[in-house]
Amino acid sequence: EALAALEAGAVDADFLASLGSFLFEELFAGPIGELYRVSLGMARSQGRRMPVRLNLQSPELAVLPWEYLHDPSEELFLAISPETSVLRAVPLRLPLRPTAVEPPLRVLAVISNPSDAPRLDVAQEKAILQQALAEAGEKGQVRLEFTAPATVAEITQAMRRFAPHVFHFVGHGAFQHGRAYALLEDDRGRAWPLDETAFREFFLGAEATRLAVLNACQTATVSSSRPLAGLAPRLLQRKLSAVVGMHYRLSDRAALVFTREFYRSLALGAAIDVAVAEARKGIYLELGAGQRDWAAAV
């Protein structure tokens, strides 16, 4: 019932705190909870942070919304604090690319807006990114490039030519029958669904690319029965350092806040999980604690 209410967006601040507290108390029970408290105290005494890295190899557990973890004793959502940022580990036996890059940070933005899908405000989506990265761009810290139209051929060419460090996708996603899809465009501007196994091959041999940000609904959705099923886990099979996906489609205002805070933090040299925590916190503060959007990013 709680998951259904969350999916429908029929939630408020008390509901999210209650759900998060339940998840916290189930996860950090007994000796694990004691170890968490001791470790957090040690990290704080040394002026360090202690990210909570969830290695959930069971698909049944991976589908739960752990980004709402709430510590009732501190009255704190772990995911909005850089001190305890919540990130997920995907069980892969592959080497990942190092996250460090030489500036400027190259960001390739792909905005997919098929004519037969719910329309996006492309001008606004571009303005959101440009506004978020304007200051860093003026300082020579970031280069931003857009790809249009969002066809397979155009994206492939941009990946080769621009060699982005960050691949930023805005569009529509879907998760059906245990498989994830991203809606791209065909040569006539109509929807071209690309499934998770095909979409990941944009990153085959893209050695410069460290991070993919998928600002589309259900890009973080995973199967409750099949490990590694889902758009975000599939991309990690191509050795990216990290992938940021979304449980739900963000509202326009939430998308603006997320993009602004995430890329500003990233441009200042923050770790990816810290940048996500800052973006979640921004939505939490500006849109309110009762909005599910602040924990949509995974």
C-alpha positions as CSV (number, residue, x, y, z in Angstrom):
1,E,0.0,0.0,0.0
2,A,2.8,2.4,0.8
3,L,4.6,1.7,-2.5
4,A,1.3,2.2,-4.4
5,A,0.8,5.6,-2.6
6,L,4.3,6.6,-3.5
7,E,3.9,5.6,-7.1
8,A,0.7,7.7,-7.3
9,G,2.3,10.7,-5.5
10,A,-0.3,10.6,-2.8
11,V,2.1,11.3,0.0
12,D,3.1,14.0,2.5
13,A,6.0,14.7,4.8
14,D,4.7,12.5,7.7
15,F,4.1,9.6,5.3
16,L,7.7,9.8,3.8
17,A,9.2,10.0,7.3
18,S,7.2,7.1,8.5
19,L,8.1,5.0,5.4
20,G,11.8,6.0,5.7
21,S,11.9,5.2,9.4
22,F,10.4,1.7,8.7
23,L,13.1,1.0,6.1
24,F,15.8,2.4,8.4
25,E,14.8,0.2,11.4
26,E,14.5,-2.9,9.2
27,L,17.9,-2.3,7.6
28,F,19.9,-1.1,10.6
29,A,18.7,-3.7,13.1
30,G,20.7,-5.3,15.9
31,P,24.5,-5.4,15.4
32,I,24.3,-3.7,12.0
33,G,22.6,-0.7,13.6
34,E,25.2,-0.6,16.4
35,L,28.0,-0.7,13.8
36,Y,26.3,2.1,11.8
37,R,26.2,4.4,14.9
38,V,29.8,3.6,15.9
39,S,31.1,4.2,12.4
40,L,29.1,7.4,11.9
41,G,30.5,8.7,15.3
42,M,34.0,7.9,14.2
43,A,33.6,9.6,10.9
44,R,32.2,12.7,12.5
45,S,35.0,12.9,15.1
46,Q,37.5,12.8,12.2
47,G,35.6,15.4,10.2
48,R,34.9,12.9,7.5
49,R,31.7,11.7,5.7
50,M,30.3,8.2,5.7
51,P,28.3,7.4,2.6
52,V,25.8,4.6,2.9
53,R,26.5,2.3,0.0
54,L,23.8,-0.3,-0.5
55,N,24.9,-3.6,-2.1
56,L,21.5,-5.2,-2.7
57,Q,22.0,-8.3,-4.8
58,S,18.5,-9.5,-4.2
59,P,16.2,-8.0,-6.9
60,E,13.3,-8.1,-4.4
61,L,15.1,-5.7,-2.1
62,A,16.6,-3.6,-4.9
63,V,13.1,-2.4,-6.0
64,L,12.4,-0.8,-2.6
65,P,12.8,3.0,-2.3
66,W,15.8,3.1,0.0
67,E,16.4,6.8,-0.9
68,Y,13.8,7.6,1.7
69,L,15.8,6.1,4.6
70,H,15.0,8.2,7.6
71,D,16.9,8.0,10.9
72,P,14.2,8.6,13.6
73,S,16.7,9.4,16.4
74,E,18.3,12.2,14.4
75,E,15.1,13.1,12.5
76,L,17.2,13.0,9.3
77,F,16.7,11.6,5.8
78,L,20.1,10.1,5.0
79,A,19.9,10.8,1.3
80,I,19.8,14.6,1.6
81,S,22.9,14.8,3.7
82,P,26.3,14.8,2.0
83,E,27.6,13.2,5.3
84,T,25.5,10.1,4.8
85,S,24.7,10.2,1.1
86,V,22.8,7.1,-0.1
87,L,24.1,5.3,-3.2
88,R,23.6,1.9,-4.7
89,A,26.3,-0.5,-5.7
90,V,25.5,-2.8,-8.7
91,P,27.1,-6.3,-8.4
92,L,29.5,-6.2,-11.4
93,R,32.9,-7.9,-11.7
94,L,34.2,-5.2,-14.0
95,P,36.7,-2.4,-13.5
96,L,35.2,1.1,-13.4
97,R,36.7,4.2,-15.0
98,P,38.3,6.6,-12.6
99,T,36.0,9.6,-11.8
100,A,38.7,12.3,-12.0
101,V,38.9,14.3,-15.2
102,E,40.9,17.3,-16.4
103,P,38.7,20.4,-16.8
104,P,36.8,21.6,-18.6
105,L,34.1,19.1,-17.8
106,R,32.4,18.2,-21.2
107,V,28.6,17.7,-20.8
108,L,26.6,16.3,-23.8
109,A,22.9,17.0,-23.4
110,V,20.5,14.8,-25.4
111,I,16.9,16.1,-25.4
112,S,14.5,13.6,-27.0
113,N,11.1,15.0,-27.9
114,P,9.2,12.6,-30.2
115,S,6.2,14.1,-31.9
116,D,4.0,11.2,-30.9
117,A,5.0,11.3,-27.2
118,P,4.0,13.7,-24.5
119,R,5.7,16.9,-25.5
120,L,8.6,18.4,-23.6
121,D,9.4,22.1,-23.4
122,V,12.8,21.8,-25.2
123,A,13.6,25.5,-24.8
124,Q,13.0,25.3,-21.1
125,E,15.1,22.1,-20.8
126,K,18.0,23.8,-22.5
127,A,17.6,26.9,-20.4
128,I,17.7,24.8,-17.2
129,L,21.0,23.3,-18.2
130,Q,22.5,26.6,-19.5
131,Q,21.5,28.4,-16.3
132,A,22.9,25.6,-14.1
133,L,26.2,25.6,-15.9
134,A,26.5,29.3,-16.8
135,E,28.9,30.4,-14.1
136,A,31.2,27.3,-14.4
137,G,31.1,27.8,-18.2
138,E,32.2,31.4,-17.9
139,K,35.2,30.3,-15.8
140,G,36.2,27.7,-18.3
141,Q,35.3,24.8,-16.0
142,V,32.5,23.3,-18.2
143,R,31.7,22.9,-21.9
144,L,28.0,22.2,-22.7
145,E,26.8,20.9,-26.1
146,F,23.4,19.8,-27.2
147,T,22.5,17.1,-29.7
148,A,19.5,17.4,-32.0
149,P,17.6,15.5,-33.2
150,A,17.9,12.7,-30.7
151,T,18.4,10.0,-33.3
152,V,20.7,7.0,-32.9
153,A,23.0,8.4,-35.6
154,E,23.3,11.9,-34.2
155,I,24.0,10.6,-30.6
156,T,26.6,8.2,-31.9
157,Q,28.3,10.9,-33.9
158,A,28.3,13.3,-30.9
159,M,29.8,10.7,-28.6
160,R,32.7,10.2,-31.0
161,R,33.3,13.8,-31.8
162,F,32.7,15.6,-28.5
163,A,33.9,12.7,-26.2
164,P,31.8,13.9,-23.3
165,H,32.7,13.3,-19.6
166,V,29.0,13.5,-18.8
167,F,26.0,12.2,-20.9
168,H,22.8,14.0,-19.9
169,F,19.6,12.6,-21.2
170,V,16.2,14.3,-21.0
171,G,13.2,12.5,-22.4
172,H,10.8,9.7,-21.7
173,G,11.6,6.3,-20.3
174,A,9.5,3.2,-19.8
175,F,9.7,-0.1,-17.9
176,Q,7.5,-2.9,-19.3
177,H,7.6,-6.7,-18.9
178,G,10.8,-6.5,-17.0
179,R,12.7,-4.5,-19.6
180,A,13.6,-0.8,-19.7
181,Y,13.4,1.5,-22.7
182,A,14.4,5.0,-23.6
183,L,12.3,6.9,-26.2
184,L,14.6,8.4,-28.9
185,E,13.6,9.8,-32.3
186,D,13.6,8.3,-35.7
187,D,14.3,10.3,-38.9
188,R,10.7,11.6,-39.1
189,G,10.8,12.8,-35.5
190,R,8.6,10.0,-34.2
191,A,9.3,7.8,-31.1
192,W,12.0,5.2,-31.5
193,P,12.1,2.9,-28.4
194,L,15.6,1.7,-27.6
195,D,15.8,-1.1,-25.1
196,E,18.3,-1.2,-22.2
197,T,20.7,-3.6,-24.0
198,A,20.9,-1.4,-27.1
199,F,21.0,1.9,-25.3
200,R,24.1,0.9,-23.3
201,E,26.1,0.5,-26.5
202,F,26.3,4.2,-26.9
203,F,29.0,3.9,-24.2
204,L,30.9,1.0,-25.7
205,G,34.5,2.4,-26.2
206,A,33.5,5.8,-24.9
207,E,36.5,5.9,-22.6
208,A,36.1,9.6,-21.7
209,T,32.6,9.2,-20.4
210,R,32.4,8.8,-16.7
211,L,28.8,9.6,-15.8
212,A,25.3,9.3,-17.3
213,V,22.5,11.4,-15.9
214,L,19.1,10.0,-17.1
215,N,16.4,12.7,-16.4
216,A,13.5,10.5,-17.5
217,C,10.9,8.5,-15.6
218,Q,11.6,4.9,-14.8
219,T,15.3,5.0,-15.8
220,A,16.1,3.9,-12.2
221,T,13.4,1.2,-12.2
222,V,14.7,-2.3,-11.8
223,S,13.2,-5.7,-12.0
224,S,12.0,-7.5,-8.9
225,S,13.0,-10.8,-10.3
226,R,15.9,-10.3,-12.7
227,P,19.3,-8.9,-11.5
228,L,20.8,-6.1,-13.6
229,A,17.5,-5.5,-15.5
230,G,16.9,-1.8,-15.9
231,L,18.4,1.1,-17.8
232,A,20.8,2.4,-15.2
233,P,22.3,-1.0,-14.2
234,R,22.8,-1.9,-17.9
235,L,24.9,1.3,-18.5
236,L,27.3,0.3,-15.7
237,Q,28.1,-2.8,-17.7
238,R,30.0,-0.4,-20.0
239,K,32.3,0.6,-17.1
240,L,30.9,4.0,-16.4
241,S,31.9,5.4,-13.0
242,A,28.3,6.1,-12.1
243,V,24.8,6.5,-13.4
244,V,22.1,8.7,-12.0
245,G,18.6,7.6,-12.9
246,M,15.0,8.6,-11.8
247,H,12.3,6.6,-10.2
248,Y,9.7,9.2,-11.4
249,R,9.5,12.0,-13.9
250,L,10.4,15.2,-12.0
251,S,8.2,18.2,-12.1
252,D,9.6,21.2,-14.2
253,R,10.6,23.1,-11.0
254,A,12.1,20.0,-9.4
255,A,14.1,19.3,-12.6
256,L,15.4,22.9,-12.6
257,V,16.5,22.6,-8.9
258,F,18.0,19.2,-9.3
259,T,20.0,20.1,-12.5
260,R,21.2,23.4,-11.0
261,E,22.4,22.0,-7.7
262,F,23.8,18.8,-9.1
263,Y,25.9,20.5,-11.8
264,R,27.0,23.4,-9.6
265,S,28.3,20.9,-7.0
266,L,29.9,18.8,-9.7
267,A,31.6,21.8,-11.3
268,L,33.1,22.7,-7.9
269,G,34.7,19.3,-7.6
270,A,32.2,17.5,-5.4
271,A,32.0,13.7,-5.6
272,I,29.0,12.4,-7.6
273,D,27.1,11.1,-4.6
274,V,27.6,14.4,-2.8
275,A,26.3,16.3,-5.8
276,V,23.2,14.1,-5.9
277,A,22.7,14.7,-2.1
278,E,23.0,18.4,-2.6
279,A,20.4,18.2,-5.5
280,R,18.0,16.2,-3.4
281,K,18.4,18.7,-0.5
282,G,17.7,21.5,-2.9
283,I,14.4,20.0,-4.0
284,Y,13.6,19.1,-0.4
285,L,14.1,22.7,0.8
286,E,12.5,24.5,-2.2
287,L,9.6,22.3,-3.0
288,G,8.9,20.9,0.5
289,A,9.5,17.7,2.5
290,G,6.2,16.2,1.4
291,Q,7.1,16.0,-2.3
292,R,8.3,12.6,-3.5
293,D,10.5,14.3,-6.1
294,W,13.4,15.0,-3.7
295,A,14.2,11.3,-3.5
296,A,13.4,10.4,-7.2
297,A,17.1,10.4,-8.1
298,V,19.0,7.1,-7.7
